Amino acid sequence: MKTPAAATITPLFVTEIYRADLSGEAGFEAFIEEIDDTCRAFADDDDAGHDWCEKNAYPGYTSYGSMSNLTQYAPVFAVLKKQLDAHVHAFAEVLEYDLGGKKLKLDNIWINILEPGGFHSGHIHPHSVISGTFYVAVPDKASALKFEDPRLMGFMNAPPRKTPHRRDHEIFAYEAPAAGTILMWESWLRHEVTMNQSDDVRISVSFNYGF
Ligand SMILES: [Fe+2]
């Protein structure tokens, strides 16, 4: 059914997801290879990281508990940070944050290597403003990122949507990344990493920016 001609529809309380792709940039092949090698090398050597993963039942390897300031450990992460800074500042503009002339600052950046069958259940990133992930290796059937409508708890008697329905009417929305994709969202937005259904590891670098 069409909307009556005299009516207007106003989208309010919009949740914005930022997506960018570095794969078209000059030198990308060498860059992604170096970052892939570096992530795997860190995973091989980081005993404290593996202890943390075991204690926290992480399905694979993350440097979150051992090295969450990667830019100090390898120059390739400083190169990545430069790219991320520009994208975060662009996103902050889109979101119309009033930062009083200051800029959001990288607080943590860490490696995730998700094993086949691994997943990361729903969570938010407290104490941060913008969070996101840069994707390094995404084999076929590796996990998408799943976002949850932040109003979910308030829906109560709202009927389900028709099939198909508009993407901005999703309650759970999926973004499937590829190597070189940057995804970012406001840190309060609940998200989860669905199960890695490929036979290979999925490698990513996640980050938090704060104020
Ligand atoms: Fe997350």
Boltz pocket constraint, residues with backbone or C-beta under 6 A from the ligand:
constraints:
  - pocket:
      binder: B
      contacts: [[A, 123], [A, 124], [A, 125], [A, 191]]
      max_distance: 6.0
